[in-house]
Amino acid sequence: MKIPLLDLRGQYQQIKGEIKAAVNSVLESGQYILGEQVEKLEKEIASYCGVDYAVGVASGTDALLLSLKALEIKPGDEVILPTFTFFATAGVISHLGAIPAFVDIDPISYNIAPEKIKEKITDQTRAIIPVHLFGQPAEMDKIMETAADYNLKVVEDACQAIGAKYQGIQVGNFGNAAALSFFPSKNLGAYGDGGMVLTNDKLLAEKIKRLRLHGGERKYYHQEIGYNSRLDAIQAAILRVKLEYLTEWTDNRQRVAVTYNSAFKENKLDGMVSLPAKKIRDSTHVFHQYVIRTGDRDRLKLFLEKNGVSTGIYYPLPLHLQKCFKGLGYQEGELPVAEKICKQVLALPIDPGLNDEEISYIVKLFASKMR
Ligand SMILES: *Cc1c(COP(=O)(O)O)cnc(C)c1O
């Protein structure tokens, strides 16, 4: 059996007719950047996520960058984030001349450890970026409490977590702003790059709309120095088609995760493999990735590969130990939970279309190697 980590062609086959019609209507319309399709998508995503405003931008990375810029993060400011996340969360901080302040993670949720945030707060600290990693919300009540105590802005990195709920409330409603990514492999993926800022703050939404268009409200008049960071109409039209399926696809991801969990338990492997665990009651996990942990990760990965099952490692090296951040002076051993977990994580195929037989095949491979 051959099971890829992710193959987007299957999903495309399912919705091909609608996608072609949507793309064609944009081609015929003559409006290729922003415009009606983008405005409609912004309204639909805002409604899906239960926020007041959504602003389409060129990528998830830009959604983070423009949010920080709009919140007036400046050179020399410090911004707190987990060390265990995709690079972009940190890269945008450095691009503004600000300084990433890396915090260790919780060993169960793999999200930023809220109790370790305070140790990193200095007079220069201006913001926190909690990441809802793999689709599980970070502990927003504690994070927001700390942010309020120290008067810090909060930008949620919700790039992997569209639609996830924390204590019944959708991610994107906690911080000053939140970033979504429409990178093709994300839960809601375009056929190219795309992203969106979510916010309940009208002035912030307006500011981000200016920043994505070189800082001008109307053409050729600029009140601030912005960027070229627009969502294009073809991607918006594609995303509008896919948004109709997102709830179904998310349900299927959750079903796949439940099936994995019970298969690991039935094979009595849950002692040897740490399964994804829910940290917070009343929160949902949208399983952008299904990530397990095992001490024998590299050998298992190779064995699975040889038997046709592709897996992924998100992420092999925490950000505080990346070469590009050497100048920040972090030492090995400083953020031990993330350092250890990076050596153990393994992402299994989580395609919403995965069937029980395929899941059972994957788990049986684990069983044959581990016992
Ligand atoms: C994908 C991702 C981003 C960046 O999104 P792009 O659209 O690829 O720029 C940022 N943060 C996290 C956690 C992500 O997973």
PDBQT file of the ligand as one rigid body, heavy atoms in Angstrom, charges set to zero:
ROOT
HETATM    1  C1  LIG A 401       1.888  28.148   7.163  1.00  0.00    +0.000 C 
HETATM    2  C2  LIG A 401       2.224  28.902   8.390  1.00  0.00    +0.000 A 
HETATM    3  C3  LIG A 401       2.608  30.250   8.356  1.00  0.00    +0.000 A 
HETATM    4  C4  LIG A 401       2.879  30.988   7.095  1.00  0.00    +0.000 C 
HETATM    5  O1  LIG A 401       1.904  30.946   6.149  1.00  0.00    +0.000 OA
HETATM    6  P1  LIG A 401       2.307  31.156   4.587  1.00  0.00    +0.000 P 
HETATM    7  O2  LIG A 401       0.960  31.313   3.958  1.00  0.00    +0.000 OA
HETATM    8  O3  LIG A 401       3.036  29.957   4.143  1.00  0.00    +0.000 OA
HETATM    9  O4  LIG A 401       3.104  32.399   4.488  1.00  0.00    +0.000 OA
HETATM   10  C5  LIG A 401       2.840  30.890   9.553  1.00  0.00    +0.000 A 
HETATM   11  N1  LIG A 401       2.721  30.255  10.731  1.00  0.00    +0.000 NA
HETATM   12  C6  LIG A 401       2.366  28.959  10.810  1.00  0.00    +0.000 A 
HETATM   13  C7  LIG A 401       2.251  28.321  12.151  1.00  0.00    +0.000 C 
HETATM   14  C8  LIG A 401       2.126  28.239   9.648  1.00  0.00    +0.000 A 
HETATM   15  O5  LIG A 401       1.811  26.946   9.735  1.00  0.00    +0.000 OA
ENDROOT
TORSDOF 0
